[in-house]
Amino acid sequence: MPHATQHADVATDVTTAELDTALRGGPFHVALRAAIAARGLPLQRVQHHLSRYGVKVGVTSLSYWQQGARRPQRPESLRAVRALEEILQLPDESLIRLLAESEEGPSGDRSSTRSYRSLVAATGVLEHLLAELESPLDSGLHALGQHERVRIGARRELLGRESHHIVRAHRDGVDRFLAVHHGDQGCAPERMTVHALENCRTGRVRWHHDTGVLVAELLFDTRLRSGETFLFRYGVEDGTAGVSREYVREFGMAGGQYALEVRFDEHALPVACHRFTQHSAAAPRSGRQQLALSRRHRSAHLVEPRVRTGVVGIGWDWE
């Protein structure tokens, strides 16, 4: 019996050492697999613990994550990774950090666009800001249509945007919408302003300086009943960052029509514009297509008849 106990202690020490090594150097899937093994939890139990955190992830997805066959990419999956850090008794940000680093590669940044690391960080910040505003995961609203107009200034900066929404309530009592604005790198969200333009008024506003995330509460003058439709419009004045090179919109669920128009100052016109899509913020970009720049209106646009989960955006080249 003493020998059996000794062997068990050695096995535990080896498992713990493997976990420590994986948490320091990654990659993400190896660290996740080592953490699950160190805690001795079958995937069904891990899934059960996640459900207690209000996060739904299938056993198959968990298996793929720890094998490296798939990566957590969507906001719900990133919430699961943060919950796993608590469930598996790991240091805060340990798995999230590895997820960001392994995606970006050794250089720490994939391109001149917003890095995956910053998007992961912004997801965590957004969750915190939404929690401050007592926002449920389900807003109670389904998007039927959205038209965004983005303005780029003479200094090539993101001046601001205006957004027109058409929504339908899928539960009773919905009386607000939480607008999210993610400024360009180096922006100052505390200097931005939010304007309620039609059928709404501005409520509480929260922001996080380091990630450039701003969340504004737009209050309706009525409580919608399930099935009712509603139209509202608001704007965000930005102009606090440097040169802007793209505008991106992420959709957590499929919905209605989306139209994006980017207008440029007459003294700062790009040489070319293009549209692009991504299955998620972590996935490679695809669907690149050149867009005509209207010289008369100094704008480029795209229209998605029915949006899918993922990312769609317009990028432009200055020279």
N, C-alpha and C positions, 0 to 999 in steps of 0.2 A: 504493500500500500504506500509506504513512503516514496518508493520509486515512481509510482503512478502520479502522486502529487507533485513530485519534482519535475516529471515530464510535462505536466500541465502548466506548472509555473514557467518553465522554459518556453513552451508554446505561446503563453500569454506575453512573455517578454518580447519574443520575436514579432508577434502581431503588433504590439505597441510600437516597437522600433520601426516596423514597416510603415505604420501610420504616421509617425513623426517625420520620417523621411519623405513620404508622399506629400504631406502638408507643406513641407518646406519647398520641395522642388516640383511637385506635380507629376504628370499632368492631372487635370481635374478628374477624369474618370478613374484613374488609379487611386487618387486620394479618397474618392467617394467609396470605391470598392473596399479599400483598406479600413475606412471608418465603419462601414456596415459590418465587416468581418470582426473588427475589434469589439463591437458592441454585441455581437452574436445575435443579430436580429434578422429573421427571414424577411423577404421583401413584403410579404403580406402584412407583417407587423409594422413595417416602415410606412406602408400605405395607410394603415389604420391610424397611426400617430399623425400623419399629415392631415387626414380628414378631421382630426380634432383641432387642428389649426385653421380649419376652413379652406384647405387646399385639396383639390382633387387631382390626383396623378395616378395613372394606371400602373399595375405591376410590370407590364410589358415595357412601359416607358422607363421605369426605374432600372429595369434590367439593361435596356439599351444604353442608358446613361452610364452605368458602371462598366459597361463593356467598351464604351467609346464609339458605339455604332451611331448614336445620336447625341445631340447637345441640347441642354435646356436653353430655349430661345425666347419664347413668348413671355409676357409679363407674369402670367399665372405660373409658368415654370420657374421663373426667377424667384417668385414668392416661395415656391417649394424649396428651392436651394437654401434660401435664408432660414426657412423652418427646419430643414435638415441639419443645419449647423447647431440648432438648439437640441433637436431630437437625439443627435449623435454625440452631443456634448463636446462640440468643437469650438475653437476660438471664433469670435465674431469676425465675419468677412473672410474667413479662411478659404472656404469653397468658392465664394463669389470672386475673390482675388484670383484664384487659379483659373476660374472659368474665363475671366477677362484676359489674363495674361496668355493663356494657351491659344485664345482666338486671335489676339493681336500679333503674336509671334515675338521674337527676340527684340525687335526694334521698339515694341511698345505702342506702335501706332501703324495702322494699315495704310493710311493715306492722309491727304490734307483735310479730309472730311472729319466729322465728329467721330472719335474713336469708340470702339465697342466698350472699352473700359468706362468711358464717360456715360454711355447709355445705360450700362448696368448700374452705375452709381446713381444716375438720375431716377431709375426705376425704384430704388430703395427710398430715395428722398421723396418721390412722388407719393409712395405709399404712406409715408409719415405725414406729409401735408394733407392728404385726403383724410387721414385718421383725425387730424386736428379739426377738420371741418365736418366730422362725423358722417362721412360719406360711406354708404354701403357699397360692396363690390358691384352690385346690380343697381344702376342709376334709375331703373324703371322706364328708361326711354330707348326707343329703337329709332335709329337714323334712317329717314326716308331720302334725304338729300342734304348736301352741304356744298356751298360755294364759297371758296376762299379767294381773297384778293390780297396779294402781298406787294408791298412797295419797297423798292430799293432806291436809296438816296444818291445824291451827287458824290458822296464819299464812298460809294459802293457798299454802304451799310444797310442792314435790315431796318428800315424806318418803322415799319409796323405792318399790321394786317387787319383785314376786316373779314368776319365770318358770318354767313347767313345760313341758319339751320332750319330744316323741316323735320320734325320728330313726331313719333306716335308713342303714347304711354302704353305700357303693357301691364301696369298695375295702378290701382287707385291712389290718389293723394300726392302725386308727383308735383312739386311746385318750385323746382330749381334745377339748374344745370351747372356743373363745375367745368369751367373752361381752363385748359392747360396750355401754357405757352412756354416753349423751350428755346431760349435765345441762343445766338451764336457764341462761340468761344470768346471769353473775355467780357461778356455782357454784365450789366448791373441790374438785376430784376427789381431791386428796391427803387430804382429811378424810372421804371416803366409805369404807365397808367393804363387802366382798363375803362373803356367807355361802353355803357349799355345804350345801344342805338335804337332798338325797336322791340316792344313787347316784353321788356325785362328791365330790371334795375340792378346795379352793382351792390353786392353784399360784402362779405368778408374776403380779404385778399391775403394770401400767404406766399412767401417766396423763400428760395434757398440760394444764397449768393454763389457758392462754389460751383454748383452745377447749372446755374442759370435757369432754374425751373420756377415758374410762377403759376399759381392756381387761384382763380377768381370765381367767386360764387355769384351766379346770375339768378336773381329771384324773379319768378313769374308773378303776375297779379292774380293768378287763379290756380286752383288745385285741379289738375287734370284727372279725369276718370279713365279707366282702362279702355283703350280703343280710340281715345280722343287724339286729334292731331294739333300741332302747335307750331308757329313760326316765330323766330326771334333772331336778332342780329346784334352783334357786339364788335368792338374793335380793341386792339392792343397797340399802344404807341411804344415803340422800342427805341431804336437809334442809339443804343448804348455800347455797341460792340464795334469791331473793326470790319474788315472786308468780308462780305458775305459771298458764298459761292454756290449755295444750294438752299432749297427749302424742302423739308421732308415732313410727311404726315404718316403716322403709324395707326393702324386699325386693329383693335383687339378682337373684333368680330366682323363677320360679313354683314353688309348692309346695302343701302340704296346708292344713289348716284353721288359722285364726288367730282367737282370741277375746281381746278386750281389755276389761277392766273397770276403771273408775276409781271409787275410793271416797273420799268426802269426810268430813272431820271434822264432827261434829254442830253445831259452833259456826261453821262456815264452809261454808255450802251455796251453790252457784251459783244464778243465776236461770234459766239455760237451758244445755242441752248439745246438741251436734250432732256428727255424724260427717262426715268428708270424705275424699277420695282425691286423689291426684296421680299422673300418669304418671311423674314424676320430681321431684326436689327443685327443679328449675328451672322446671317447668311450672306453669301456673295451676291453682288448686284447682277441683275439680268434685265432683259427687256429694254435695253438702251435704244433710244430712237431719237433722231434729230428732230427738233421742233423749229418751225418757222418763226422768226422774230418779226412782228408787225412793226414796220418803221413808223407808220402813222400813229399807232397807239403805244408804241415802244413797249410791247408786251409779248409774252409767250404763254401758252396755256395747254392744259390737258383735260380730258374728260374721261372718267371711269364710269360707264353705265351702271355697273354694280360692283362695289368694292369687295375685295377678298381680304382675309386676315393677312397682315404683313405691312409692308411699307411701300409708299408711292411718293415720287417727288420729281422736282425739276432742278437741274443743275445748269450752270453756265460758266463759260470761260471768258476771262477778261482780256487775255492776249495770247 
